[in-house]
Amino acid sequence: MQIEKTECVHIAQVLNETKEALQNKNSLKLKDLSNMTIHDACNYQDSASITIATMIYSLSKIIERNDYERFRSWDLFVKKFNVILDLAIKALNEDEIKIYQKYIQQARKTLESNSVSLKPYIRETLKKAAINKGSKIYEHGISLEQTAKVLGISQWELSDYIGQRNSHEAKQNISVDIKTRAKMALDFFI
């Protein structure tokens, strides 16, 4: 798999901004960066782009919920995580895609292994993030089977989440339509 130079620059920029947002505990910026990465994941359907999207989203949730306070040492984790991202960026800039992918996997393992007490929570957060991001990838036209395969989740988990989300959105649209129709009926009789 070859990533275009412009995409390499974009991914490197996302990783640099991730480091800064992580340092500043900016969960909103991390969520935005995760969403930006979905574009890369859809274009290349590679595990590294998807891992980045889910990892960044998981970090945003950890910061948003102040769960970073439960890490052994948040500052040490951030320092180590950022060093790994620096190495991934360097490999990406040198067009060493396989090495870049290995560093992204190492970053994920660093996140997963940071605290024994948080390990199950982080795994669950990463899994939920994968499902959430998977639904967005699916919306971009990638098949359910391919999306689930690349994310390492079951088609059942992904389709269940998509179905729940679509059901919720449909209910919101129906209630809006009912309100609109009721207003139109009142306007008609007045």
CORNOR-V32696 format. One record per pair of residues at least 24 apart in sequence whose C-alpha atoms are under 8 Angstrom apart, sorted by sequence separation. I is the first residue (numbers start at 1). GAP is how many residues later the second one is. If there is no record, write none. Layout:
I_GAP / I_GAP
This chain:
134_24 / 31_25 / 11_26 / 30_26 / 31_26 / 81_26 / 127_26 / 131_26 / 135_26 / 30_27 / 131_27 / 135_27 / 11_29 / 30_29 / 31_29 / 81_29 / 132_29 / 30_30 / 81_30 / 131_30 / 27_32 / 28_32 / 7_33 / 27_33 / 77_33 / 26_34 / 27_34 / 77_34 / 27_36 / 22_37 / 26_37 / 27_37 / 77_37 / 18_38 / 25_38 / 3_41 / 72_42 / 71_43 / 72_43 / 71_44 / 70_45 / 71_47 / 70_48 / 52_52 / 48_53 / 51_53 / 55_53 / 47_54 / 51_54 / 23_55 / 22_56 / 48_56 / 48_57 / 51_57 / 19_63 / 58_64 / 61_64 / 19_66 / 58_67 / 58_68 / 16_69 / 15_70 / 16_70 / 55_71 / 58_71 / 54_72 / 57_72 / 15_74 / 55_74 / 54_75 / 54_76 / 12_77 / 54_79 / 12_80 / 50_80 / 53_80 / 12_81 / 8_84 / 9_84 / 8_85 / 3_94 / 2_95 / 38_95 / 42_95 / 41_96 / 35_98 / 38_98 / 42_98 / 38_99 / 42_100 / 50_100 / 51_100 / 50_101 / 47_103 / 46_104 / 47_104 / 45_105
